[in-house]
């Protein structure tokens, strides 16, 4: 009986494991409240230091959470070789009720140990003076062996915060990412000059509106493709979307607010629209004023995604340097609640991705710096990254369930057969007088 019991326990344990996987609730990634930011749950907490000698190291492909006080200058550390292009981004997340002023923000830079600045970028609140997540990145790119930033060794990531005396002194949250650009197939065959001219004509998006609610951060941004996407936005809320843009493709984007009959109060720079690249580097932004009537605004025309864009003097052109998910964020000023109420105002995004996709310049897996068929499927269905991962997990669970179910059917069949054999009389040898063999059935039964 022992072997039979053990088989039964294994089968039941497998059933229990599959059922548990099926009924476990998905991890909640949504932010708490309309103005909250959903941090990546995989982020590791790291503390910036005011002296570079004590700085903690950031690892490639990793996400971190940190924070910064007004006036602070915080260091983090990188260990780089002589071939890797490194990108470190910082998403600034002010506390919801905190006041910000024109010029408040952070500067992100990467520096060698002699404090030579390899690159830097600002994430600054400009004409739209209200708190919202904004992002910037710095990079160490290997271009010239004589450049001190091309040497192997330890580098510093420095994040500096600037806030006016009239602004809120609250601590700002930071979400940091460190991504390494893949190696090139043939570096010598790529152009070394950025394009100077491109068409400024913005094409009309495909006809037909579709509803799609935006996410609350880069982590759970809703996937979209070319089209007209209808949503709503409440005062103080930021909506995030992401669009796959491949090599050789161009992205056009605009945002519109619908009418609201509650007031005609004029709000300057009421809506902020921003575009960031796959490494969270800022590309372009636009603002809309609002007075209760329909209003629309668009990002500037941008060049096609190309490796050589990095050589441009314009920061918005240089940011169009790799393929992947491009992130659109839209924020409505909290001040709108005073005149138009706390309910949502209609928001429409019009997105157009033009031109045929070209080949990747990288060898091997491009990671976040490429567009896959799965990415295109996600843009088609509107899945965010966590939703896609959950879907993949459930597919694996379903496959495991089918396999375990097959084992269960076979096991139950064998179990039934064994039970029948236990209850059936054994065959009687001729001349045995109808008595079963001496000693009864084998012990295995």
C-alpha distance (Angstrom), angle and dihedral (degrees) to the residues before:
residue distance angle dihedral
X1 . . .
X2 3.81 . .
X3 3.78 95.9 .
X4 3.81 91.5 47.3
X5 3.80 91.6 50.4
X6 3.81 91.0 49.2
X7 3.79 91.8 51.7
X8 3.80 90.0 50.6
X9 3.80 91.9 49.5
X10 3.81 92.5 51.5
X11 3.81 92.0 50.3
X12 3.81 93.4 46.3
X13 3.79 91.1 46.9
X14 3.81 90.3 52.8
X15 3.81 90.9 49.8
X16 3.79 90.8 49.5
X17 3.81 92.2 49.9
X18 3.79 93.1 51.2
X19 3.81 92.9 45.4
X20 3.78 90.9 49.1
X21 3.80 90.7 52.4
X22 3.79 90.1 49.4
X23 3.79 96.3 51.0
X24 3.80 99.9 38.7
X25 3.79 107.7 112.8
X26 3.78 116.5 -118.0
X27 3.77 115.3 -104.7
X28 3.79 110.8 -94.8
X29 3.78 109.0 -118.2
X30 3.79 98.2 166.3
X31 3.76 119.3 112.7
X32 3.78 121.7 -110.0
X33 3.78 106.1 -107.2
X34 3.79 134.6 -8.7
X35 3.79 96.0 -72.5
X36 3.80 98.3 43.9
X37 3.79 127.1 110.7
X38 3.81 119.9 -133.9
X39 3.78 105.8 -136.1
X40 3.79 118.4 -153.5
X41 3.84 104.5 -93.0
X42 3.81 89.1 -145.0
X43 3.82 91.0 62.7
X44 3.81 117.6 120.4
X45 3.79 117.6 -140.7
X46 3.80 112.2 -116.2
X47 3.79 127.8 177.2
X48 3.78 119.3 -139.0
X49 3.80 115.6 -136.1
X50 3.78 130.4 -144.0
X51 3.81 91.9 -136.9
X52 3.79 119.9 55.4
X53 3.82 93.1 -141.7
X54 3.83 89.1 69.1
X55 3.80 96.9 43.3
X56 3.82 120.1 132.7
X57 3.80 118.3 -125.2
X58 3.80 122.1 -110.8
X59 3.82 117.0 -145.3
X60 3.84 124.7 -142.8
X61 3.79 115.8 -100.7
X62 3.81 91.7 21.6
X63 3.80 135.7 122.0
X64 3.81 124.1 -146.7
X65 3.80 139.7 -172.4
X66 3.76 120.9 -141.8
X67 3.80 139.8 145.2
X68 3.79 139.7 -137.9
X69 3.80 134.7 -153.9
X70 3.79 126.7 -141.6
X71 3.80 110.6 -75.1
X72 3.81 94.5 8.8
X73 3.80 125.3 140.8
X74 3.79 110.2 -158.2
X75 3.79 130.3 -169.4
X76 3.80 131.9 -149.7
X77 3.81 126.0 174.8
X78 3.82 136.8 -123.9
X79 3.80 130.1 -170.2
X80 3.81 108.5 -150.9
X81 3.80 136.1 -178.3
X82 3.81 127.9 -148.7
X83 3.82 96.6 -92.8
X84 3.82 110.2 39.9
X85 3.79 123.3 99.7
X86 3.81 104.2 -146.7
X87 3.83 126.4 -159.7
X88 3.81 123.5 -169.5
X89 3.80 117.9 -175.2
X90 3.78 131.4 -171.5
X91 3.80 124.3 -157.9
X92 3.80 110.4 -158.2
X93 3.81 114.0 -146.1
X94 3.83 112.5 -175.2
X95 3.78 117.4 -163.2
X96 3.81 109.7 -90.7
X97 3.81 98.6 -112.5
X98 3.80 95.4 40.0
X99 3.80 117.5 116.9
X100 3.80 118.6 -128.9
X101 3.80 129.5 -170.0
X102 3.79 136.7 -155.4
X103 3.81 108.6 -70.9
X104 3.81 96.6 22.2
X105 3.78 113.8 131.3
X106 3.77 145.3 84.3
X107 3.79 138.6 -73.7
X108 3.81 118.3 -142.7
X109 3.80 118.3 -160.8
X110 3.81 139.3 166.7
X111 3.80 115.5 -143.3
X112 3.79 137.2 175.8
X113 3.79 121.7 -125.0
X114 3.81 91.0 -88.9
X115 3.84 86.6 58.7
X116 3.80 92.6 -110.9
X117 3.78 105.4 157.8
X118 3.81 112.0 -127.5
X119 3.82 93.8 -174.8
X120 3.78 141.1 -33.3
X121 3.79 140.9 -168.2
X122 3.80 135.2 -170.8
X123 3.78 129.0 -132.5
X124 3.79 101.9 -160.9
X125 3.79 137.8 168.5
X126 3.77 105.8 -126.9
X127 3.81 128.9 165.5
X128 3.82 92.8 -17.7
X129 3.80 95.3 70.9
X130 3.79 101.5 -172.4
X131 3.82 131.6 101.3
X132 3.81 117.9 -91.9
X133 3.80 137.9 133.5
X134 3.81 112.2 -75.5
X135 3.80 128.4 175.0
X136 3.79 142.9 -153.4
X137 3.78 136.8 168.8
X138 3.79 141.4 -157.5
X139 3.78 127.0 -154.9
X140 3.77 143.4 -161.9
X141 3.81 106.7 -148.7
X142 3.79 122.7 -178.3
X143 3.80 108.8 -131.5
X144 3.81 108.6 135.1
X145 3.80 125.9 28.5
X146 3.84 89.1 -144.2
X147 3.81 91.3 58.1
X148 3.83 109.6 102.9
X149 3.82 87.8 -139.0
X150 3.82 89.9 62.9
X151 3.80 94.1 65.3
X152 3.78 123.0 103.9
X153 3.79 118.1 -111.3
X154 3.78 144.4 68.3
X155 3.80 120.9 -18.9
X156 3.79 131.9 -175.7
X157 3.79 126.6 -129.3
X158 3.80 106.7 -153.5
X159 3.82 122.1 -166.2
X160 3.81 116.3 -171.7
X161 3.79 124.2 -172.1
X162 3.79 125.3 -150.4
X163 3.82 121.4 -169.8
X164 3.78 129.3 164.9
X165 3.80 119.8 -118.2
X166 3.80 88.7 -113.4
X167 3.81 92.6 54.9
X168 3.78 125.5 90.8
X169 3.79 112.9 -83.1
X170 3.81 93.1 -146.4
X171 3.77 119.6 133.9
X172 3.81 114.5 -98.6
X173 3.78 121.5 -136.8
X174 3.80 119.2 -129.8
X175 3.79 131.3 -155.7
X176 3.81 109.8 -162.1
X177 3.80 128.3 -166.2
X178 3.79 130.3 -174.1
X179 3.81 115.6 -162.5
X180 3.79 128.5 175.2
X181 3.80 118.2 -147.1
X182 3.83 114.0 -126.1
X183 3.80 121.8 -108.5
X184 3.80 118.1 -92.2
X185 3.79 126.0 -111.4
X186 3.80 93.7 -137.6
X187 3.79 116.2 -5.1
X188 3.81 92.7 -175.9
X189 3.80 93.2 62.5
X190 3.82 96.6 56.4
X191 3.83 123.1 96.4
X192 3.78 116.7 -107.6
X193 3.80 97.9 -157.3
X194 3.79 126.2 76.6
X195 3.82 120.8 -127.8
X196 3.79 115.4 -94.9
X197 3.81 102.2 -162.2
X198 3.78 137.1 33.4
X199 3.77 136.7 158.1
X200 3.79 115.3 -75.3
X201 3.81 94.1 -165.6
X202 3.79 110.4 116.4
X203 3.81 111.3 -144.8
X204 3.78 122.3 -139.2
X205 3.82 114.5 -101.3
X206 3.80 120.1 -117.8
X207 3.80 113.5 -76.3
X208 3.78 122.0 -104.0
X209 3.79 127.9 66.9
X210 3.79 121.0 -120.7
X211 3.79 129.7 -171.5
X212 3.78 117.3 -122.5
X213 3.82 125.0 157.9
X214 3.79 116.4 -139.9
X215 3.79 124.9 -125.4
X216 3.79 127.8 -116.3
X217 3.84 100.8 -118.7
X218 3.79 145.0 7.3
X219 3.80 87.4 -88.2
X220 3.82 96.9 59.7
X221 3.82 99.2 25.2
X222 3.80 112.7 152.7
X223 3.81 114.6 -112.3
X224 3.80 116.6 -123.2
X225 3.81 137.3 166.8
X226 3.80 134.6 -163.3
X227 3.78 109.0 -36.9
X228 3.80 147.1 78.0
X229 3.80 111.2 -67.9
X230 3.80 122.2 -165.6
X231 3.80 121.8 -153.8
X232 3.80 138.4 139.7
X233 3.78 131.0 -121.9
X234 3.81 132.0 -158.3
X235 3.82 126.6 -148.4
X236 3.82 110.9 -76.5
X237 3.79 93.0 13.5
X238 3.81 125.7 128.1
X239 3.81 119.4 -155.2
X240 3.83 120.0 -159.4
X241 3.80 127.6 -156.4
X242 3.80 132.4 169.1
X243 3.80 130.9 -151.1
X244 3.83 126.9 -164.3
X245 3.82 108.8 -126.7
X246 3.79 116.3 -178.6
X247 3.81 132.5 -159.3
X248 3.80 110.9 -64.9
X249 3.80 93.8 16.7
X250 3.80 128.9 118.5
X251 3.78 128.3 -147.6
X252 3.80 126.0 -146.6
X253 3.80 120.2 -174.5
X254 3.80 138.5 175.1
X255 3.81 135.8 171.7
X256 3.80 130.1 -147.1
X257 3.80 134.1 -167.9
X258 3.80 119.4 -150.6
X259 3.79 124.2 -133.2
X260 3.80 122.2 -81.1
X261 3.78 118.8 -162.7
X262 3.81 96.1 -159.8
X263 3.81 93.1 90.7
X264 3.78 147.8 -13.0
X265 3.81 94.3 -141.2
X266 3.81 110.9 145.3
X267 3.81 114.3 -124.8
X268 3.78 114.7 -173.1
X269 3.81 116.2 -143.3
X270 3.79 90.4 0.9
X271 3.80 97.3 157.4
X272 3.81 125.3 43.9
X273 3.82 120.1 -159.4
X274 3.80 119.2 -170.5
X275 3.82 137.0 179.5
X276 3.82 123.7 -156.8
X277 3.80 130.4 -179.4
X278 3.84 127.8 -121.1
X279 3.82 92.1 -84.7
X280 3.85 90.6 50.5
X281 3.79 91.8 -104.0
X282 3.81 112.6 151.8
X283 3.81 115.0 -110.0
X284 3.81 109.6 170.7
X285 3.80 143.7 -31.0
X286 3.79 142.0 -163.6
X287 3.81 136.8 -169.8
X288 3.80 133.3 -147.5
X289 3.78 129.2 -154.2
X290 3.81 117.9 -142.6
X291 3.79 137.2 -154.5
X292 3.79 103.0 163.6
X293 3.83 95.3 -80.6
X294 3.82 125.4 102.7
X295 3.81 112.0 -81.4
X296 3.80 135.7 176.3
X297 3.78 138.7 -170.6
X298 3.81 136.7 177.3
X299 3.78 141.3 -152.5
X300 3.80 117.5 -108.6
X301 3.82 116.5 -90.8
X302 3.80 109.5 -88.8
X303 3.81 133.6 -158.2
X304 3.77 123.5 -105.9
X305 3.80 116.8 -85.1
X306 3.82 107.4 -88.4
X307 3.79 136.2 156.7
X308 3.81 91.5 -127.8
X309 3.82 92.6 59.3
X310 3.82 86.4 87.2
X311 3.80 89.2 75.3
X312 3.82 93.0 61.9
X313 3.78 121.4 111.7
X314 3.81 90.7 -141.2
X315 3.80 110.9 86.2
X316 3.83 93.4 -146.9
X317 3.82 91.2 53.8
X318 3.81 92.6 44.1
X319 3.82 89.7 52.7
X320 3.82 90.5 61.4
X321 3.80 89.0 73.1
X322 3.78 102.7 118.8
X323 3.78 142.9 30.5
X324 3.80 124.7 -114.5
X325 3.80 138.6 82.0
X326 3.81 113.2 -13.4
X327 3.81 113.4 -159.2
X328 3.80 126.4 -137.4
X329 3.80 119.0 -166.9
X330 3.81 126.2 -174.2
X331 3.82 124.4 -169.0
X332 3.81 129.5 -174.5
X333 3.79 117.3 -151.0
X334 3.84 115.6 -105.5
X335 3.82 87.1 -132.5
X336 3.81 89.0 74.0
X337 3.82 89.3 75.9
X338 3.82 91.3 68.3
X339 3.81 93.4 59.9
X340 3.82 107.3 19.0
X341 3.80 102.3 32.3
X342 3.78 132.7 -119.1
X343 3.79 95.8 -74.3
X344 3.78 121.5 103.6
X345 3.79 124.2 -86.0
X346 3.79 117.5 -143.8
X347 3.81 112.5 -95.8
X348 3.80 124.9 -168.2
X349 3.79 125.7 -171.9
X350 3.79 119.0 -162.2
X351 3.78 112.6 -162.4
X352 3.76 130.5 178.7
X353 3.82 124.9 -179.0
X354 3.80 108.8 -168.7
X355 3.82 137.9 -164.2
X356 3.78 134.2 25.0
X357 3.80 120.3 -63.5
X358 3.79 115.9 -106.0
X359 3.82 132.3 -152.9
X360 3.79 123.1 -74.5
X361 3.82 118.0 -109.4
X362 3.81 90.8 -145.8
X363 3.76 129.2 92.1
X364 3.78 117.4 -134.0
X365 3.78 125.1 -1.8
X366 3.82 112.2 -3.4
X367 3.83 93.0 -158.8
X368 3.80 111.3 -168.7
X369 3.82 90.4 -7.3
X370 3.79 96.0 75.0
X371 3.81 144.1 51.1
X372 3.81 120.1 -116.7
X373 3.79 132.2 -168.8
X374 3.80 87.4 -107.3
X375 3.81 89.2 56.5
X376 3.79 90.0 53.3
X377 3.80 90.5 49.6
X378 3.80 90.3 51.3
X379 3.81 91.0 51.2
X380 3.80 88.2 50.4
X381 3.81 94.8 51.5
X382 3.80 98.7 33.3
X383 3.79 96.6 -120.3
X384 3.78 119.9 160.2
X385 3.81 119.7 -141.2
X386 3.85 94.5 -97.8
X387 3.82 91.1 47.1
X388 3.80 90.4 52.2
X389 3.81 91.4 49.5
X390 3.80 90.6 49.0
X391 3.79 89.9 49.5
X392 3.81 91.1 51.3
X393 3.81 90.0 49.1
X394 3.80 92.0 52.0
X395 3.80 90.3 49.7
X396 3.80 89.0 54.4
X397 3.80 90.6 47.6
X398 3.80 90.3 49.2
X399 3.80 90.9 50.5
X400 3.80 89.9 48.3
X401 3.80 88.9 48.2
X402 3.79 92.1 53.2
X403 3.80 90.6 49.3
X404 3.78 92.5 47.4
X405 3.80 90.5 45.9
X406 3.79 90.1 55.3
X407 3.79 90.2 50.4
X408 3.80 88.8 47.6
X409 3.81 93.1 53.0
X410 3.81 92.0 48.3
X411 3.80 91.2 44.3
X412 3.79 93.5 49.7
X413 3.80 89.9 47.9
X414 3.77 91.4 52.7
X415 3.78 90.8 44.0
X416 3.83 91.3 52.5
X417 3.78 91.6 48.4
X418 3.78 91.6 50.6
X419 3.79 91.7 48.4
X420 3.79 91.0 52.0
X421 3.76 91.7 49.6
X422 3.79 89.8 52.5
X423 3.79 91.9 56.2
X424 3.81 98.6 41.0
X425 3.88 117.2 89.8
X426 3.74 113.8 -110.7
X427 3.77 119.3 -108.8
X428 3.85 110.8 -89.8
X429 3.80 117.2 -132.1
X430 3.79 115.2 -129.3
X431 3.79 112.1 -85.1
X432 3.78 94.9 15.9
X433 3.81 92.2 117.1
X434 3.77 94.0 -119.8
X435 3.83 93.2 -66.5
X436 3.79 121.4 134.1
X437 3.78 119.0 -114.1
X438 3.78 114.2 -73.8
X439 3.79 113.4 -85.2
X440 3.87 96.8 25.5
X441 3.81 126.0 -109.5
X442 3.81 121.1 -14.2
X443 3.82 113.7 -79.9
X444 3.79 91.8 -117.9
X445 3.81 88.7 73.2
